[in-house]
Amino acid sequence: MTDGYITYSSARATQATALAAAITRLTGEVTRLADEGRLAGPGPVFVGIGASLAAVCAPVWELRSRGVHSWRLGAGDHPLPFPRSSHPVFGVSQSGRSAETLAVLKSVDAPQRYAVVNAAPSPIADTATVVLGLGGIPDSYASTIGYTATVAAAGMLADAWEGGAVHPGWADLGEVFASTERDLTDRVRALAPLFTAAASADFVGTGPAVGSAEESALLFREVARIPSTGMSTRQYLHGSMESAGGGVHVLFGGAREAAIAETLARSGHPAVLVTSEPGDGAPLVHRVPVPALPAAQRAVTEILVTQILVEAVAELRGVDVEEFVFHNTDIKVASEGPRP
C-alpha cells in the first residue's frame, strides 16, 4: 500500500470479493434510506469528476428509463452557486475530497446535499445531509473496486428511487463478476498486442455504456499512457470516426456498435466489440462477450474487460502501472483523517 492506496494487481485480485461485500452493505443502506423517505421526489442530479462522473452514467440511464428526470453533470463545469431547484444534488467522490464536487455541494441548501463516497468521514461526507458510503474499501490509484462499487451504489439508488426496489440481480453480481473474470481473462489479455504500437485509442459506447467508454479512456491514459477518448456512439458517428487510423477502437453495445466495428475492421482498423448480444459477429472484429444484465449491472462487467486489458497493455508496453507522471495539488481538499 502506498499513500493509502493498494496496488492495481492487489485491488484486481480481491475485487470480486470486495464488490460482493460492498453490495451486501449497500443493499441494506439503500433500503434503509428508501424506508426513511430519503429516495423520493424529484430525481437526483449527480455531480462528479473523472471516474466518479463516468460511474453514474448507467444509473442515470436507469432512472430516465423509469420516467425519473435525472442528470449527471461535471462538477467543475458550472458557475457557483449551483442553480436553485427542487432536485437533490449527489456529490459523487470516492475519496470524498474532490474540490469541485465539494464546492458544488456547499453551494446548495443543506437538505438537498447528498453524497456517494468511499471515504467517510471526509469533507464531502461531512458536508452532506444524506450519505451513502461504500465502506472505506481499499482501492488502487487508478481506480478499480472504488469505481465498480460506485456504479453499484448509484445503480441501487436508481432502482430504489421513488418507490422502486433494489434489483435482485445485484445480490449475485459478485459471483457473476468472478465467473466473467475467469472466463474472459485469457481471451482479453490476448488482445493486448493490438495496442503494441497504437498511437491512440477510441472507446465508444451506446446509451448507458457511455460511462464505460469514458472510464476506459481514463484508464488507458492513466495506466497505459495511451492518448484515448471516450464518447457516445452517436457523437462518434458525427465526425469523430473520420480520424480512424493508427489506433485501436473499442466499442461497447449491440447491433449498431457491431456494425461500426465491422466497418472499421474492414478498413484495416483494429476493432474490439464488448457486447452482451449473442452471435459471433464479423470475423475481423475481436468480440468480447459480457453477461446480459440491467444497464448498471452490465456496466460493472464492461469495465472489468477494460481493467484486464489495460493491465496487459501496460505490461506489453513496459509502463509501470503504479507510477503516475503528473501530480496536481489543487484537485483534492485536505482531510483530517487518513484516506481508506
N, C-alpha and C positions, 0 to 999 in steps of 0.2 A: 504494500500500500504506500502511495506517495501523495503527500499533501491532502490526505483524506480520501483519496481515490484508490481503487484496486486496479490491477492490470486488466487490459482488454480481454486477454485469454481467460483470466480468472472469472471475470464477470460473465463471459460467454459460457464457461463451463458450468456455472451454477444458476444460469438464467432461468431455465425451465422450472427448477425447484423454487427459486425466489419468486417467480411470477405466479406460480400456483398459490404460494403462501400469501402473497400480496392480494390476489383475487379473493381469497377467503376473507381476509381482513376487510377489504374494500366492500365486499358484498354486505357485510354487517353494517358498516358505516353508512353506505348509501341508503340502505333500507331504513336505518335509524333517522337519517336526515329527511327521508320521504315521509316517514311516520310523524315527524315533528312539523311537517308542512313547509319545510325549507326548500323543497324542489317543486314549487308550483308557481303559477302566474306567468308573466311574460318570459319568453325564452332567454337563455343565458347568452351574454356576449363574452367570449373567451379572448383574452389578450395575452400575448406572449412574444417571445423572441426565439429564433432559431429552431432547435428541435422541439421546444415546447409548443411553438406555433404549428409546426407540422403535425404534432401528435393529436391535435384536436380537429383535424380536417374530417376524418371519417365520422367521429361523433357528431359534428355539426351536420353532416350529411344525414345521419340517422335522425336527428331532431327534425330537420326540414322534411324528411320523408314522412314523419308523423304529423306534419302540418304545424310544427312549432317554429316560429321565427327565431333564428339563431344565427350568430356570426362568429367568425374568428378574425381578429384584427392584429396587425403588427403593433406591439406596444409603443414603439418609437415613431410611429407614422402619423400621429395625431397631435394637434396642439392641445395644451392643457390649460385650464381644467377640462376633463373629459365632458362632452355634452351631457346635460341632464336628460334622463329618460327613465322609464319605468322598468327597464331591463336590468337584472343583476349583472355585475361585472365580475368575471372569474379571472383572477391573476394566476396564470399557469407558469410555474417556475420550479424546476427540480431542486435547485439549490435554495430557493426561497430568497435569493439575493439579487435577482436581475433588476438593475437600476431603473430601466424604462418601465418595466411592469409594475414595480413598486410605486413609481411616480403616478402612473395611471390610477392605481388603486387608491392612493392617498387623496386623489382629486375628486372622488365620488363620495356620496353620503355613506356613512358607516353601515346602515342596514343593507346596502347593496354591495358591500365588499365581501366577495367570496374568494377562496383560493384553493388551488390544487398544487400541493408541494410534496417533495420528498422529505425535506428538512423542516422539522418543527421541534422546538421553536426556531424561528428565523424572522428576518424583518418583514417579509410578506405575510407569513403566517400570523405574526403578531399584529399586523395592521388589519387583517381580515376579521370580519364578524363571524363568518362560517368557513371552516377549514376542513378539507378532505385531504388527509395525509396518507402518503404511500407507505410510511412506516420506517423511514430512515434507512432504506436499502443501500448497502454499499454498491457504488457504481463506478464504471470506468470513466476516464476523462472524456473520450469520445463515447458518448452515452450509449449504453446497451439496455440493461434492465431498467434503468431510470426512464428510458423512452417507452419501452413496451408496457411498463406498469402505468405510465401516464396515459397512454392510449386506453388501457383497461379502465382506469379511474374515470376518465371523461366519457368513455363508452357506456359505462354503467349509469353515470349521471344522465346521459341521453336516454337510456332505456327507462329510467325511473321518473323522468320529468313529467309533471302534470298528470299524475295518476297512473303512470306506467309501472312496470316492474322489471327488475334486473333479469335479463335473458338467461334461461337455464344453461345455455351453451358456455357461459363464462366458467362454470364450475369444472368443465372438462378441458378448458383451454390449456392448462399447464401440461397435461398429458398429450394433447394434440400437438402442442409446440414441440415437446420432446420427441414424439414419433416423427414429426415432419423433419426435425433436425437430423434424426438418424437416417431417414430415407433420402434426404437431399444433399447431405454434406459432401460426399464424394462427387456427386453429379455437378454441384455448383462450383466446387473448388476446381474442377476440370475446365471451367470456363475462364479461369484466370489468364491463360496465355493470350486470350483475345485482347487483353489490356497491356501486353508487354511493351508495345511501342505507341500506345494510344496517346494522342495529344490532348484529347478531351473526352468527356462522356456526357451523353444526354440521358436524362431519366424522365420518362413521360408516363402520366397516369390518368385514368378516366375517373371523373367524379370523386368518389370517396378515396380513391387511390392517389390523388394529387399529393396528399401528405406523405405517402410512401415515396413518391418521386422526389419531393423536396428533401426529405430526410436522407434518402440515398445519395443525393448530390452532396449534401453536407458531409456525410460520412466519407465519401470518396475524396472530398477536398481535405478533410481533417486527417484521415487515416492513410490514404494512398497518395495524397497531394496531387491529384489529377484535376485540372480545371473542369468543373462539372456544373450542369444546370438542371434544375427540376422544374417541370411545368405541366400544365394540363394538356390532354390530347388536343383539344380544340385550339389552344394557343399554339401548340406545336405545328398544327396544320396551317395556321395563318401566318406563314412566312418563316418561322424558325427552322423548319425542316430543311429549308433550301441550303443551309450551310453544311449539310451532312458531308463528311469526309475526314479521314484522319482520326476518327474516334470510334467509340462503341456506343450503341443505342440500346437502352434497357426500357422496356415498356411493361406497365402494369395494367391489366384489364382483360377485355374479352375480344369479341369478333372484330371490332374496329381497330384495336391495337394490334391484333394478329395480322390484319391486312396491311397496316403501316409497316410492321416488322418485315413482312414478306416483300413489300415494295423496296424497303431499304436493302434487304439481303440480296434481292435480285440485281440491285445496282452496285453490289460489291461492298456494302457497308455492314459490318458485323452487327447482328441484332439478336437480343435476348428477350423472350416473352415470358413474363411471370403471370400465370393465369390460373383461375380455378375452373375454367371451362374445359370440357372433355375434348379429346382429339389430339392427333399427332401434329397437326399444323403443317406448315410448309417445310420441306426438307432442309432448306438453307437457314431456317430460323432455329435458334437454340431455345427450346421450350423448357420451362421450369414449372411443374405443376404445384399448386398450393391448394389446401382444402377449401371447399365451397362453404363459406361461413357468412354470417351477417357482416356488414361492412367494417365495423370497428374491430371485430374479432379477426377478420381476414387481414386487416392492416397489420396486426401483430405478426402474422406468419409471413406477410410480404416483406417486412423489414428484416426478418430472420434471414431471408435469402441474401439480402444486401450485406448483412453483418458477416455471413460466412464468406461471401465473395470478396469483400473489400480486404478482409484479413489475408486471404490467399494472394490477392493482387499486391498488397504491400510487401509480403514476403518475396514475391517474384521480382518486384522492382527494387528490393533492398531498402525499404523505408521502415524506420523504427516506429511502430505503432504508438508507442508511449511518448515519443518526442514531438512536441509542438514547436513550430517555428516562431510564432509571434505570441506575446503575452500582453494583453491590454489591461490597463489599470482602472478604467472607468466604467466597465460594463457590469461590475458586481459591487454592491454596497457591503460595508463591513458588517460582520455578525459577531455578537459577543460569545456565542457558543461554537464548538467545533462543528464542521460540516460532516454529516454522515457519509 
